Amino acid sequence: MENNVVSFDQAVDLCNRAGMRFLSFVKKVKKGVDADETEVKHEMFLLYLEAAKSGHPRALYNLGVCYHFGIGVGVDHEEALSCYEKAAEGGKTEALVYLSKMYAVGEGVERDEKKADELLKKAAEKGNPTACFILGGHAANAKDTRVALSFFKKAAVCRNNFAYCVDMDDAQSGKDYETVRDGIGKNLGKCLFFAAFLTILVVRVKEDYAQAVEWLKIAFEECEMPECAIVLAHAYTYGEGAEQNFEEAEKYVKIAEDVGLHGASDARDDLEEVRARKNALKK
């Protein structure tokens, strides 16, 4: 099969949005019909509806999203709730996140903040990046840095359970439906960044420095987060989590400067000072 094609059977089996969205466009192009956004969304809804008949957790979750937000079908909170509950029972942690949201605001169910918190924590315990990012953010706002780190680190450690599509090869392989810029992919990148940032620059857990550098590289290269350049520059400047390497540090400082990151000038000053000090010792 060509790399840029996802068959109907594959899309239904994988139940991922990237594959199904691509398929819906392909079907309309073959029919000679312009790929109208509204029609594409309805086509996606029909595909999820068909796939959900098998009880596939990801299909049920995607169908729940359609009902919840009116994607390709009218908003129906009761149907969304039912789909999310079945998906959660099947192990789809993102369904727990949306169930939490529905209980928090009373969508299709009586408002229950305690229930909402329980559902979100349950998703976070399994490493769901969205839940971990939300709860980690709450802890950080409450100045509880170590608890915040524990949530971000949980997502980082469990990241392979929440892979996302970056191209059609990924869509065919069974990775999750998000892209690096959406949903799980975006929140995973944030968790990786903050887990590394807190580990190296705030809490300073030295035994985790090397792992933190790896998290930064994943967030920088795969999740497209330029913010990581600042911390990577620090790591290579001081040799924390990676062997001291001024050329690598210079590369990341330059990236930080080029995109105008806050702290780029400080990173430059640190690099120049440490490099000058080391050169002086050689003389």
Secondary structure by P-SEA (a helix, b strand, c coil): cccccccaaaaaaaccaaaaaaaaaaaaaaacccccaaaaaaaaaaaaaaaaccccaaaaaaaaaaaaccccccccaaaaaaaaaaaaaacaaaaaaaaaaaaaacccccccaaaaaaaaaaaaaaccaaaaaaaaaaaaaacaaaaaaaaaaaaaaacccccccccaaaaaacccccccccaaaaaaaaaaaaaaaaaccccccccaaaaaaaaaaaaacccccccaaaaaaaaaaacccccccaaaaaaaaaaaaaacccaaaaaaaaaaaaaaaaaaaac
